[in-house]
């Protein structure tokens, strides 16, 4: 895998996004699904496939210029004997996650579900013979966790993915012909129909890879990929299913959320973002890795600290976005212990302070040197990541009636000033990655 609402944007940036949304009217159940999704605030991303056997990430086929005929032989040895969908879901639920997004098919073309559109899948091509997506969907339904599917638009192995895009040129596949591309689109539509027919209600579809083929502009790129056809199919099968696409632009017509890869909305520290349009109507989501890899990598021990992960979760919520945290399971189906340890630490923190994250909206301050805010109704949560003893929050025209420290429950002092409200923070005691003061106002916050 390779935007904080913007108050003003140059017309040249805003226009493509506005045009793209004019042609799509979401169903009432889709609108409700968006609202529910925006309340989740925390989800788990799972990158898992036969690439895990080589323990060097999900792009290994492309990065090492591997031939498809040889790479695809990995399937014959893929046997995740320790995979237990119920155990996975219980860990994710204990982490405080409200939804799971799993790779149903990645760029290598291997399907992790029992598709009839191609024998290159976990049921037909491996000795494991089990549909892990089916088992995961059943476990999610049992535990009340929503399920999303990651689905790759590009494919490094199929002959009908022709003409080639920007990646996968060393796979050694023969060139297709003029009929190939439409055949490939039909293949994807068949798989999407299976995913939305055979696995119960699916809350979302997470697309990736349209950046592999480009048109002269964003709209032409959508036409090349026949995006409208796919989105109409999805919404006809499950109208409530919300669609997101990791294309690093505004939005194509038919999309129901906006995705930001390894960045908070409005930022571009990775260089992936091709415009800085941030929707002020769609739910937002930012995804990040728990270490430095998406798929399992044996030598990647650069795990982020639990403190940094908690702060990133809070920053995402403060920017009005869900946080989708990725882990890469091992080829035997187990979750790395380092990942589980951090997930459970996040869950313990959310059990105590989740009210300041779940179902909140973008805070009134944006990011500040001391931290960020989240809010809901007439309550403002001030998240202080620093050693500041007092912070100024620019809430004007609304009277604060109480302020309480969530960590200890004691009341804290505050003062209304012309610029807003100054809130004092008690000293941090114990494990405290985020000092939180809950301020209740007389009226709802805008």
Buried (B, 14 or more C-beta within 10 A) or exposed (E): BBBBBBEEBEEEEBEBBEEBBEEBEBEEEBEEBBEBBBBBBBBBBBBBBBBBBBBBBBBBBBEEEBEBEEBBEBBEEBBBEEBBBBBBBBBBBBBBBBBBBBBBBBBBBBBBBBBEBBEBBBBBBBEBEBBBBBBBBBBBBEEEBBBBBBBBBBBBBBBBBBEBBEBBEBBEBEEBEEEBBEBBBBBBBBBBBBBBEBBEEBBBBBBBBBBBBBEEEBBEBBEBBBBBBBBEBBBEBBEBBBBBBBBBBBBBBBBBBBBBBBBBBBBBEEEBBBBBBBBEEBBBBBBBBBBEBBBBBEEBEEBBEBBEBBBBBBBBBBBBBBBBBBBBBBBEBBBBEBBBEBBBBBBBBBEEBBBBBBBBBBBBBEBBEBBBBBBBEBBBBBBBBEEBEBBBBEBEEBEBEEBBBBBEEEEBEBEEEEEBBBBBBBEEEEEEBBBBBBBEBEEEBE
